[in-house]
Amino acid sequence: MSAPARKSAAGGGRGPVAALVLVAAGVFAFLISYSVLAMVLRGGGGGGGDGGGIAGVGAEGRRDPVVRMPEWMRKAGGPGARGRRRPFHVALTATDAAYSRWQCRVMYYWYKQMQARPEGADMGGFTRVLHSGKPDGLMDEIPTFVVDPLPAGKDHGYVVLNRPWAFVQWLQKSKIEEEYILMAEPDHIFVKPLPNLAYDNDPAAFPFFYITPSEHEKIIRKYYPEERGPITNVDPIGNSPVIIKKTLLEKIAPTWMNVSLQMKEDQETDKAFGWVLEMYAYAVASALHGVQHILRKDFMIQVFKLLLFSSENMLTR
């Protein structure tokens, strides 16, 4: 047999096999591509409900991306969502001291200015929760609800301990029409209209760089034991500014009050937390109720960061 003939004979056995391999690879690639496209376009494979999973077609016929969109996010972006009001009630606690009255007047003025704008539709009613136990000279100027202070000596000179107790009384005794509450303070000023940043049972809060539960885990564990969960369940927040559903705050507030008093009674905790003790108490109380917050850095700008001021921030302090 000549050399060309031998070469042809040797290659002839591999030709059909190679062709079959190429055909099989092409079919396999087609099936993979088809399956992926089918899942994206027709919503194949698991993931029902509002949680994660492979995407499907929503109740309104819109296709989601690969990870199913949470229901609250779907509603927030759905038809008519921009025109749907979710008003929150602004509540701040205050004393009858002269500086507190002055701060409240400034805060209330800017609240009214921002509420009057078209973008201020979510800004509902306003209440100054006065924990002096008696009316003062601003009753006719600012909507005010008078509550009792803590028993004499119970605050150990730390007047902020009256805040959670004031909220407990206000929530129990007053009629609040709005479903959500913004907990604010007299030294806050609205610099632009504030939308409702909370979503159903997910409250919104401003993260403070100086609230660091992980750095104080030994102390936090006195009030939030390990069996309750990781230390990361305790958010780096205080109670203000926070927008939260009223039903959630009604559960958290008594715990917040009790944890605040317990922390103040404990010398180690009191020394470690100092003037932010009541802020840590709110964060711990929320974690004890299984509530974590949406952390919004654009919620507020702090005065000592004014050089970094952004127009996206909605409150200043």
C-alpha positions as CSV (number, residue, x, y, z in Angstrom):
1,M,0.0,0.0,0.0
2,S,1.3,3.4,-0.9
3,A,2.0,6.1,1.7
4,P,-1.0,8.3,0.7
5,A,-3.3,5.2,0.8
6,R,-2.1,4.3,4.3
7,K,-2.6,7.8,5.5
8,S,-6.1,7.9,4.1
9,A,-6.9,4.5,5.7
10,A,-5.6,5.6,9.1
11,G,-7.5,8.9,9.2
12,G,-10.7,7.4,7.8
13,G,-11.4,5.6,11.2
14,R,-11.3,8.8,13.2
15,G,-13.4,11.0,11.0
16,P,-16.9,9.7,12.0
17,V,-15.9,9.6,15.7
18,A,-14.7,13.2,15.7
19,A,-17.9,14.3,13.9
20,L,-20.1,12.5,16.5
21,V,-18.2,14.2,19.3
22,L,-18.7,17.7,17.8
23,V,-22.4,17.0,17.3
24,A,-22.8,15.8,20.9
25,A,-21.0,18.9,22.2
26,G,-23.2,21.2,20.2
27,V,-26.4,19.5,21.4
28,F,-25.1,19.7,25.1
29,A,-24.3,23.4,24.7
30,F,-27.7,24.1,23.2
31,L,-29.5,22.3,26.0
32,I,-27.6,24.2,28.7
33,S,-28.3,27.5,27.0
34,Y,-32.0,26.7,26.5
35,S,-32.4,25.7,30.2
36,V,-30.8,28.9,31.4
37,L,-33.0,31.0,29.1
38,A,-36.1,29.1,30.1
39,M,-35.5,29.6,33.8
40,V,-35.0,33.4,33.3
41,L,-37.8,33.9,30.9
42,R,-40.4,31.5,32.2
43,G,-39.5,31.3,35.9
44,G,-38.4,27.7,36.2
45,G,-37.2,25.8,39.3
46,G,-37.9,26.5,43.0
47,G,-38.0,29.7,45.0
48,G,-41.6,30.4,45.9
49,G,-42.9,33.0,48.3
50,D,-41.2,36.3,49.0
51,G,-37.7,35.0,49.8
52,G,-34.8,34.0,47.7
53,G,-34.7,31.4,44.9
54,I,-34.9,31.2,41.2
55,A,-36.9,34.0,39.6
56,G,-40.4,33.6,38.3
57,V,-43.2,35.8,37.0
58,G,-44.8,38.0,39.6
59,A,-48.4,38.2,40.4
60,E,-48.6,41.3,38.2
61,G,-46.9,39.6,35.2
62,R,-43.5,41.2,35.5
63,R,-40.4,39.1,35.3
64,D,-37.9,39.3,38.1
65,P,-34.1,39.0,37.8
66,V,-32.5,35.7,38.7
67,V,-32.9,36.2,42.5
68,R,-36.6,36.7,43.4
69,M,-37.4,40.3,44.4
70,P,-38.6,40.7,48.0
71,E,-42.3,41.4,48.1
72,W,-41.8,44.8,49.9
73,M,-39.5,45.9,47.2
74,R,-41.9,44.8,44.5
75,K,-44.7,46.8,46.0
76,A,-42.4,49.8,46.5
77,G,-41.6,49.9,42.8
78,G,-44.9,48.7,41.5
79,P,-47.6,50.7,39.6
80,G,-48.9,53.6,41.7
81,A,-46.3,53.2,44.4
82,R,-45.1,56.7,44.0
83,G,-48.5,58.0,44.7
84,R,-49.1,55.8,47.7
85,R,-48.7,57.5,51.1
86,R,-47.1,55.7,54.0
87,P,-47.2,58.5,56.6
88,F,-45.1,58.4,59.7
89,H,-45.8,60.3,63.0
90,V,-42.8,62.4,64.2
91,A,-42.3,62.0,67.9
92,L,-39.6,63.6,70.0
93,T,-39.0,63.6,73.7
94,A,-38.2,66.8,75.5
95,T,-37.8,68.5,78.9
96,D,-39.2,71.9,79.9
97,A,-35.7,73.3,80.1
98,A,-35.1,76.6,78.2
99,Y,-32.6,75.1,75.7
100,S,-34.9,72.1,75.0
101,R,-37.8,74.4,74.3
102,W,-35.7,76.5,71.9
103,Q,-34.5,73.4,70.1
104,C,-38.1,72.1,69.8
105,R,-39.3,75.3,68.3
106,V,-36.6,75.3,65.6
107,M,-37.1,71.6,64.9
108,Y,-40.9,72.0,64.6
109,Y,-40.5,75.0,62.3
110,W,-38.4,73.0,59.8
111,Y,-40.7,70.0,60.1
112,K,-43.6,72.2,58.9
113,Q,-41.5,73.7,56.1
114,M,-40.6,70.3,54.7
115,Q,-44.0,68.7,55.3
116,A,-45.6,71.5,53.2
117,R,-43.5,70.5,50.1
118,P,-44.9,68.0,47.6
119,E,-42.2,65.5,48.5
120,G,-43.2,65.7,52.2
121,A,-46.3,63.6,51.7
122,D,-45.0,60.8,54.1
123,M,-44.5,63.3,56.9
124,G,-47.6,62.9,59.1
125,G,-48.5,64.3,62.5
126,F,-46.1,65.6,65.1
127,T,-45.9,65.2,68.9
128,R,-43.5,66.6,71.4
129,V,-43.5,64.1,74.3
130,L,-42.9,66.3,77.3
131,H,-41.6,64.2,80.2
132,S,-41.6,66.9,82.8
133,G,-44.9,65.8,84.2
134,K,-46.6,69.2,83.7
135,P,-47.5,71.5,80.8
136,D,-45.2,74.3,79.8
137,G,-45.3,77.5,77.7
138,L,-45.2,75.7,74.3
139,M,-48.4,73.8,74.6
140,D,-50.3,76.1,72.2
141,E,-47.4,76.3,69.8
142,I,-46.3,72.7,69.4
143,P,-48.5,69.6,69.6
144,T,-47.5,68.2,73.0
145,F,-48.3,65.1,75.1
146,V,-47.3,65.4,78.7
147,V,-46.0,62.2,80.5
148,D,-44.5,61.6,83.9
149,P,-40.8,61.5,84.5
150,L,-39.1,58.5,86.2
151,P,-39.4,58.4,90.0
152,A,-37.0,60.7,91.8
153,G,-33.5,59.4,91.7
154,K,-34.2,56.6,89.2
155,D,-32.4,58.3,86.4
156,H,-29.2,58.9,88.5
157,G,-28.9,62.3,87.0
158,Y,-28.9,60.9,83.4
159,V,-32.0,62.6,82.1
160,V,-32.0,60.7,78.9
161,L,-33.2,57.6,80.8
162,N,-36.6,59.3,80.8
163,R,-36.8,58.8,77.0
164,P,-37.8,55.1,76.8
165,W,-40.2,55.6,79.7
166,A,-41.8,58.6,78.0
167,F,-42.3,56.5,74.8
168,V,-43.9,53.7,76.8
169,Q,-46.5,56.1,78.3
170,W,-47.1,57.9,75.0
171,L,-47.7,54.7,73.1
172,Q,-50.1,53.4,75.8
173,K,-52.1,56.5,76.4
174,S,-52.3,58.4,73.1
175,K,-54.1,57.8,69.9
176,I,-51.7,57.7,67.0
177,E,-53.3,57.5,63.5
178,E,-50.2,56.8,61.5
179,E,-48.9,53.2,61.2
180,Y,-45.2,54.3,61.4
181,I,-43.3,56.5,63.9
182,L,-40.2,58.5,63.4
183,M,-38.4,58.8,66.7
184,A,-36.5,62.1,66.6
185,E,-34.8,64.5,69.0
186,P,-35.1,68.3,69.7
187,D,-31.7,68.9,68.2
188,H,-32.6,67.4,64.8
189,I,-33.4,69.7,61.9
190,F,-35.1,68.6,58.6
191,V,-33.0,69.8,55.7
192,K,-35.2,68.2,53.1
193,P,-38.5,66.3,53.0
194,L,-38.2,62.9,54.5
195,P,-39.8,59.9,52.9
196,N,-40.8,56.8,54.8
197,L,-37.5,54.7,54.7
198,A,-39.0,51.7,56.6
199,Y,-40.7,48.8,54.9
200,D,-43.3,46.9,56.8
201,N,-41.5,45.1,59.7
202,D,-38.0,46.4,58.6
203,P,-37.4,49.7,60.4
204,A,-34.9,52.2,59.2
205,A,-32.1,53.7,61.3
206,F,-29.0,55.8,61.0
207,P,-25.8,53.9,61.8
208,F,-23.5,55.7,64.3
209,F,-19.8,55.1,64.0
210,Y,-19.4,55.3,67.8
211,I,-21.9,52.6,68.5
212,T,-19.8,49.4,68.3
213,P,-21.5,46.3,69.8
214,S,-18.7,44.0,68.6
215,E,-16.1,46.0,70.6
216,H,-18.2,45.7,73.7
217,E,-19.3,42.1,73.3
218,K,-18.4,41.1,76.9
219,I,-20.8,43.8,78.2
220,I,-23.5,43.3,75.6
221,R,-23.7,39.7,76.5
222,K,-24.9,40.6,80.0
223,Y,-28.1,41.7,78.3
224,Y,-28.1,39.7,75.0
225,P,-26.7,36.2,75.9
226,E,-25.0,34.0,73.3
227,E,-28.0,31.7,73.0
228,R,-30.0,34.6,71.5
229,G,-27.7,34.9,68.5
230,P,-24.5,36.5,67.2
231,I,-23.4,39.9,68.4
232,T,-24.0,41.2,64.8
233,N,-27.8,41.0,65.6
234,V,-27.3,44.1,67.7
235,D,-27.3,47.0,65.3
236,P,-24.9,50.0,65.6
237,I,-27.7,52.4,66.2
238,G,-29.6,54.4,68.8
239,N,-33.3,55.0,69.0
240,S,-33.1,58.2,67.0
241,P,-33.4,58.7,64.1
242,V,-35.5,55.6,63.6
243,I,-38.6,55.1,61.5
244,I,-40.4,52.0,62.8
245,K,-43.8,50.4,62.6
246,K,-45.9,51.4,65.6
247,T,-46.8,47.8,66.5
248,L,-43.1,46.9,66.7
249,L,-42.2,49.9,68.9
250,E,-45.0,49.0,71.3
251,K,-43.2,45.7,71.8
252,I,-39.7,47.1,72.0
253,A,-40.3,50.2,74.2
254,P,-40.9,48.4,77.5
255,T,-37.8,46.2,77.0
256,W,-35.8,49.3,76.0
257,M,-36.8,51.0,79.2
258,N,-35.9,48.0,81.4
259,V,-32.6,47.4,79.7
260,S,-31.7,51.1,80.0
261,L,-32.3,51.0,83.8
262,Q,-30.4,47.7,84.2
263,M,-27.4,49.1,82.3
264,K,-27.4,52.3,84.4
265,E,-27.4,50.2,87.6
266,D,-24.4,48.2,86.4
267,Q,-21.2,50.2,87.1
268,E,-19.2,48.4,84.4
269,T,-21.8,49.1,81.7
270,D,-22.4,52.7,82.9
271,K,-18.7,53.4,82.7
272,A,-18.2,51.8,79.3
273,F,-21.2,53.4,77.6
274,G,-21.5,56.7,79.3
275,W,-23.8,59.2,77.5
276,V,-24.7,56.7,74.8
277,L,-25.9,54.1,77.3
278,E,-29.6,54.5,76.3
279,M,-28.7,54.2,72.6
280,Y,-27.0,50.8,73.3
281,A,-30.1,49.8,75.3
282,Y,-32.4,50.4,72.3
283,A,-30.1,48.4,70.0
284,V,-30.1,45.5,72.5
285,A,-33.9,45.7,73.1
286,S,-34.5,45.5,69.3
287,A,-32.2,42.5,69.0
288,L,-34.0,40.8,71.9
289,H,-37.2,41.1,69.9
290,G,-35.6,39.8,66.7
291,V,-35.8,43.2,65.0
292,Q,-32.9,44.5,62.8
293,H,-32.9,47.8,61.0
294,I,-32.2,48.9,57.5
295,L,-29.1,51.0,58.0
296,R,-29.3,54.3,56.1
297,K,-26.3,56.6,56.1
298,D,-28.2,59.1,54.1
299,F,-30.8,59.4,56.9
300,M,-28.8,62.1,58.8
301,I,-25.7,64.2,58.7
302,Q,-24.0,65.1,62.0
303,V,-22.8,68.6,62.6
304,F,-19.2,67.7,63.1
305,K,-19.3,66.2,59.6
306,L,-20.7,69.2,57.9
307,L,-17.6,69.5,55.7
308,L,-18.6,66.2,54.2
309,F,-22.3,67.4,53.8
310,S,-24.3,65.7,51.1
311,S,-27.6,67.0,49.8
312,E,-28.9,63.4,50.0
313,N,-29.1,63.6,53.7
314,M,-32.5,64.4,55.1
315,L,-31.8,65.3,58.8
316,T,-29.0,67.2,60.4
317,R,-27.9,67.3,64.0
